[in-house]
């Protein structure tokens, strides 16, 4: 049969991995598709020494691939948004299917690009945009299609997970571990996207849209990074039976959708709490199946290439069919009825740490403030005050409560004369099975 011709734009880490896996497994892939997959053109700024591209048409102009009438599927692996958006739009208009690993592109511009793809009767696939080689998008969109999703919660950025794991195991500061991560190549020279949660927020935006049938809404995703987490808080959390992970959480409530990325205390007995290093994991809690956990490599050349090629295979299998799998899993227009809740309206438990004067009556003042806001204490830890010290570290775990109430209480507690400095607030989640 006539081969499916693809054009790869970008031959960096993921592009190189995609090229090599396609070449290495071309016979197996052809058997699974029913026809050969041929790399017909590559656009790259510089050669990849790990790829033998002899015999393949090469250009430094990505738009030449979008305009090439021989190409059936354009694979966008250049990253960024501006050029990538123009490239993908141009490929769609010219009647090409698109596969991308670009989470920022889909999270920020996905609504527009997917509408354009539907108009031109082509597909845009992006399994590799979330959690690398873990097939979580396919699981949500297809394997769990019969289920009502309650919660999606995941460690979806390997850099942040590496840093928190190293801080816990070594007792090191955030700054020291970040330098180590950069030296090992796990963190960029400018690590903002990873450590401040922007990368995870892009991915969570995509997962939430598929899980709950809502439009992609990156601008509504609450984002908080890990740069404020201290080795001290990690140790206190451990003493209380918890570990701190940088989670993306999307949860359906009657009032709307919680959509948030932030450091989170989770019970150390949970499987998600024991995902360490650069690995990723996504917990999906549904009504029929209950909780399922997807674990694996969230980045890297060939793990991500695996997801890219899985999308190529899916498109190639049905390339002659007029019926395509909806990119976000819904045939109908996505619902605007489920709104994303502001953070003040989210409900979770909290870890609070404060420095308070070591004399009678202080705890009474603090607990009175918490009581007035309807906040119940689950656990309390007060550290020993050594000779010459005036303030004691007090750590509290609360029951689930709205964020607004905790913020009000923190403001009042920080105003007390007997409380020194700011109150540290870290959200908690027990990741229990939901029925809301």
N, C-alpha and C positions, 0 to 999 in steps of 0.2 A: 504493500500500500504506500501511497504518497507519504513521505515523512512530514512530521510537524516541525516547522522551522521556528527557532527561537533566537532572539537577539538579547544579549546580556549587556546592560549598561552599568559599568563599574566592575573592575576586576581587582578589588582590594581583598580584604580578609574573607568576607562572605561571598563575593563574586568569584574569587579564586576557588573557594571550597565548592561552590555550585558547579563551576566548570569541571573540576577534577572528579567530583562524584558522578556527574552526568557522563563523563568520558569513561570512567572506571566501570560503571554499572549500566552502560548503554544497552547491552543485550537483555539484561534482566528488566530494565525499564521498558524496552520495546515489547517484551512479552506481556507485561502488565498493561500497557496502553493498547496494544494491538497493532502498533505501527511504530517506526523509528522516531526518536526525538533527535533532531539535528541542530547543532549550534551553528547558525548561518552567519552571524555577525557579532562582533564584540566592540563596544566603545569603551576606551580606557585612556586615562591621561598618561599613564606610564606602564611599562610592562610589569607583569607579576612573575618573578623568577621561578615561582613554584608551578607555573602553568605552561605547558607546551601548546602554544596557539598556532603552530605552523599548520597551514592548510585552511585556516579560518580567516574570513575577511575581518580586518581590524581597522577601526577609525578612532579619531579623537573627538568626534562630533556625536554626542548622544542623540541629537535630533535627526541625524542621518538614519539611525536605527528606527526611530518612530516613523520616518517617511519611507522606509524601505518596503515596497509592496510585497516582497518575498516573505517578510516576517509575519508569523501567525501570533506569536506570544512575545511581548516585550517584558523583560525581567529588569525591574528598576532596583539597583543596588548602589546608587550613588549617595544616598542619604541627603539630609537637609530638607528644606521645604520649597524654596522658591523655584529653583531649577527643576527639582523633581516634580513639582506640581505641573509646571509647563510641559515637561516631558510626558508625563502620564496622560494629561489632557490631550496632548497632540496625538499620542498613540491611540487613545480611545476614539477620537474623531476620525482617525484614519482606519478604524475598524479592527484594531488589534486588541486582543485580550492582554491583561497586565497582571503580572505577579510582582509583589513588592514585599520587602522586609522593613519598610519605613513606617514605624509606629507614629512618629510625629506627623507625617503626611496624612495618615488615615485619621488620627485623632483630631487634627485641626481642620483638615480640608475634606475629610471623608464624605460628609453628607453631599457636598457639591460634586465630587468626583464619581460617587456611586450613582447619583441621579443621572449624570452625563453618560455613564456606562450603560445604564438601563435604557436610556434614549437611543443609544447606538447599538444596542443588543449585543454587548460584549461583557466579559466578566473582569472584575478586579478582585484578586485573591491576595490574602495577607496573613496567612498562618504564621509566617516567620516573624511577624511584627510583635508578637507577644510570647515571651518565655522560650525563645530560641527553638530548640528541637522538640519541646513538649507539645504534643498535638491538642492543646487545650481549646483552641477555637473550634476545631472540628468536633471535639467532644461536646462542647456547649451547644453548637449549632445543629449537630446531627445526632450524636449518640445519646444526648439527653433531651432531644427535641420534644419528648412526650411529657417532660417534667416542668412543673412550676419551680423556678429557681428562687430560693430564699436569700442565700448569701453566696458571694464569691469573695474569697480572702486569699491573698497570696504574697509570697516573697517573690517579686518579679523584677528585682534588680540585683544582679550578682555582686556588683561593687559594694553596695551598701551592706549586703549580707556578709561579705568578706570582712569588712571593717568592724562590724558589731561582733562577729565571731572572734576575731583577733583581739579586740578590746577585752572580751570576756575571758579568753583563755590566758592572755598575757598580763591582764590588769593595766594595759597601756592606755594612754590618752588618745582621743580622736585624732589629734594632729599627728602624733607619731605613727599611728597605724595608717593614716591616709598617705603619709610619705612612703611607707612600705608598699602600699597598694600601687602607688604610682611607679615605684621602682620595679615592681613585678609585672607592670603592664596591665593591671586590673583597673586602674583609674587613670583618667585622662589628665593632662597637665592642668586643664581647667575642669575640675570634677563636679561643677555645679549641677549639671543635669542629673547626675547619679546621686550625689549625697543630699541634695535638696529635694529629691523626690519627683522632679519633673519627668524624667524618663518613666518612672513607675506610674505616674499620673496619665501619661499618654496610653500606656498599656491598659490601665484600669478602665479608662474611658471606652476603649474598644470592647473589653470584656463585659462591661455593664450594658452597653448597647445591645450586644448579642443575648445576654442573660435576660434582660427585662423588656426588650423591644422598644427602647427609647432612642431618639436621635443621639448621635455622637455629640457630647457636650464637655469637651475638655475644659472650657472656661469656667464650668461649674464645679470642677473637681477640686476639693480642698487639698492643699499640698503643704506638707511640713517635712523638713529634712532631719538628718541625724547629727548635724554638727554640734548641737547642744547637749547631746548625750554624754555623760561622764562615766568613767570607770566606777565611780562611787555608786551611781544609780544602778549600774549593772550588777554590782555586788549586793546592794540592798534587795534588788529584785530577786536575785538568786536565793538570798536568805529567806525570802517569803514564798519560795517555790515557783518563781516565774523566770522567764527569759525575755529579753527585749529584742524584738524583730521589727524591721521596717516593712510594714504591711500596706498593701492596697486593699481596701475593704469597700465592697458594694453590697448594700443590704436593702431589701424591699421591706417597707413598713406600710401600714395602711395610709399614713399621711404622705408618703412619697418615697424617694430613693435616697439612701445615704451613699455618698460617693466621696471617699476620703483616703488620703495617703499620709501616714504619720508613723513615728515610732510607737510600738504597742507592746505592753506586757501581755504575754500569753502563758498559761500554765505549762510548766516544763514537761509534763506528761504527754502533751499533745504532740502528734507527729510533726506538725508544722514547726513547733519549737525546736525540733532536733534537726532541722535542715541547716547545714553549716557551710561555711566557705562561700564559693561563688555559685553554688547550686541554687536553682529556683524550685518553687513548689506552689501549686494553686489548689486550694480547697474549694469545692463546689458543693453546697448543701441544697438539696432539692426535696420536693414533697414525696416522690415515689421511691427514689433510690436512697435518699438520705445523704450523708456526707461521702464524697469521694475525693481522693487526693491524687493530683498529677505532679510527678516529681521528675527532675532531670536537669540536663545542662541547658541553661538559659541563654547562652551565648557561645561564641566560638565558630570557627570556619565551617567545619562539617556538620555539627549539630544544627546550626541555623540553615545550612545548605539543605539538610534533610527536609526541613519544613518548606523551603522554597521549591524544591523539586516535587514534593508531595502536591503542592498547588499546581505545578506545571502538569503533572500526571492527571490530576482531577479535570483540569480544563481540556487537556488533550483527549481524554476518554469521551468527553461529550461535545467535542468541538463542532460536530456536524448536527447537533441537536438544537432545536429552537428553544428548548427548555433548560434553564440553568438554575443551579442552587443559588438562592438569594444570598448575597454577600454577608448580610447581618442576620440571616436565618428567618426572615419574615416576608411572606408574599404581600401582605397588606402594608399600607403606609405605617411607618413607625409611630407609636403612640406619643402624643404630647400631653396626655392626661396625667401621667406619672411625673411629677416635678422632682427635681433634685433639691433636697432639703438643705437650708443653710446650716452651718455648723452649730449654731446656737440651738437648733432643734434636734440634733442627733442625740442618741441615747447610748451611753456606754458607762463602764466603771472607770475609776481613775486611781492612779498612783500620785500621791501628793507628798512632797518633801519640803520641810521648812526648818529654819533655825530659830529656836525659841529660847527665851531666858529660862534658866533653870531655877525657878522658884515657884512656890505654891500659887495656884489660881490661874496660871497661864493656860493649862489644858482646858480648864473650865470655860475660859473665854473662847477658845478655838472651837470646842465642841458645841458651844451655844450658837456660834455663827453657822456652823454646818447644819445644826438642827433647824435653824430658822429657814434655811434654804431647802429643807427636806432631804438632806444628805445623810445616809446611814453609813457607819464605818464597819467594814468587814474585818479588817486587821489593823493592828497598831504596833509600831516598832519604835522604841525610844533608845537611842544610843547613849552609852555611858559618857558622863562628863568628867574629864580628868582635871586634876588640880590646876588652877589658874585659868581655866576656861569658863566663860560666862554663858555660852549658848549650847544647847543640845540639839542634835539632829533628830527630828521627829518625822517618821514615815507612816503614812496612812494609806490604806486601800479602801475605797468606797464601794458601795453597791451601785448598780446601774442607775443613772440619773441623767437628766438633760444637761447638755454642756453649759447652757445659760446659767443654771443654778450653781455650777462649780465655779464659773468665772466670777459670778457675784460674790461667792464666798471667799474666793482668793483675794479679791479687791479689799474686802473687809478685813481679812486676816492680815494682809500686808500693811494695813493702816494701824495695827496694834503696836503700841510702844514696845511691847515685849517680843515682837517678832523682828528678826534681823534679815533684811534683804528680801529678795523675791521668793515666792513659792514656786517650786518646780512641779510642773504638771505633765504627766505622761498618761495617755489613755490605756485602758486595759480591755481585753476581750477574751472571754472564756471559750469562744468558738464552739459553743454548745449547739446541738441540733435545734433548728428554729421551726416554729409552726405559725408564724405571723402572716 
